[in-house]
């Protein structure tokens, strides 16, 4: 039997993600979103009442998803290295120095622990072009998001250089590790966020939102550390997120809701829809993976499989390793971070709590906090990438709303940065990035 959402689902904070009924700000703010992907940041900013006028990404499927969901926002399909900043100014109908927010997440694969943390990965260099465009636009606020692994790459030199470059470009900047679950996202997903304020504005700090869920502040929880039940109390669970979605088999697509939503989160995810359901496709499983999944109870993983069902490579693995491979989710726990390979049971904790399959595209999107009206386009393989690479919209909404408060003078905590294990403010180290805005712009 499918578990139902818990009684406190969505009890704290707003989980509305309908740009037609956005949060309010004192005056209209204009933003551009670079490396926008499927649109998680864009949706979050719009829902915070910020007018996103321009987006850019190199992925064609992201472009079609963007046009499907944000038909009125200008989209640049192409390599950011070829992007002329005047296109952004024209789309935003502004001039240098007047754009309120420039936000983006330069591709994280080169920084990620999963991706190998290769200092020479050419995708790391796309940060150069983000700064090149920032220098041309001179936005009031710059927001950069990435994986927490960025902070320790090359002994922290990359993060320190980002801080020094922003400083040279005239921005007061700080960073923090934000946990999406603390902002109403049913997922233990961490992001490293850097916020820079143009120095002539007189803003020394701020922009990081106070958590709406749980009992702890920013920086009191950190990645890769066990979180006690009392500290995760109030976080949304798998049941809160997806228990209302219809049962389907491996390789099938569900097109209609078969039950009513339970809890605030599910109600908000289904807002504005009747019976139509999109992207609820469950990846097709091989026969051997179906046998493996059938052998697992909720919370079990590869170590609980019969020896004859283990993949050859895992027959030699230590039992203390890979503890989330082939793990079946539990209704009552908070889902793990969604990655692009959530369709593959050996990639992590992505097996449905009580069905013989991995989670569907829509279920993964729900866990990322994309509402059900948001439709992903392109081949299924592209949709996996779009969902897995996205910034959770509810997290982006929280950041956008707080940045808007700072820019409009409503925020009060603008003198100190939040608690963080890492700092942007150290002496410059040469040899990784150019050490001046002039060199970046050259």
Secondary structure as UniProt FT lines:
FT   TURN            7..10
FT   HELIX           19..21
FT   STRAND          30..34
FT   TURN            37..38
FT   HELIX           40..47
FT   TURN            48..49
FT   STRAND          51..57
FT   HELIX           60..69
FT   TURN            71..72
FT   STRAND          74..77
FT   HELIX           80..82
FT   HELIX           85..92
FT   TURN            96..98
FT   STRAND          101..104
FT   TURN            109..111
FT   TURN            113..116
FT   TURN            119..120
FT   HELIX           122..125
FT   HELIX           126..137
FT   STRAND          141..146
FT   HELIX           148..151
FT   HELIX           153..156
FT   HELIX           157..168
FT   TURN            169..170
FT   STRAND          171..179
FT   HELIX           180..183
FT   STRAND          190..198
FT   HELIX           199..201
FT   TURN            218..219
FT   TURN            223..224
FT   HELIX           229..232
FT   TURN            233..234
FT   HELIX           238..242
FT   TURN            243..244
FT   TURN            250..251
FT   STRAND          253..256
FT   HELIX           264..269
FT   TURN            270..272
FT   STRAND          276..281
FT   HELIX           287..294
FT   TURN            298..299
FT   HELIX           302..304
FT   HELIX           307..309
FT   HELIX           312..316
FT   TURN            319..320
FT   TURN            323..326
FT   TURN            331..332
FT   TURN            340..343
FT   HELIX           345..347
FT   HELIX           361..368
FT   TURN            372..373
FT   HELIX           380..389
FT   HELIX           393..407
FT   TURN            408..409
FT   HELIX           437..441
//
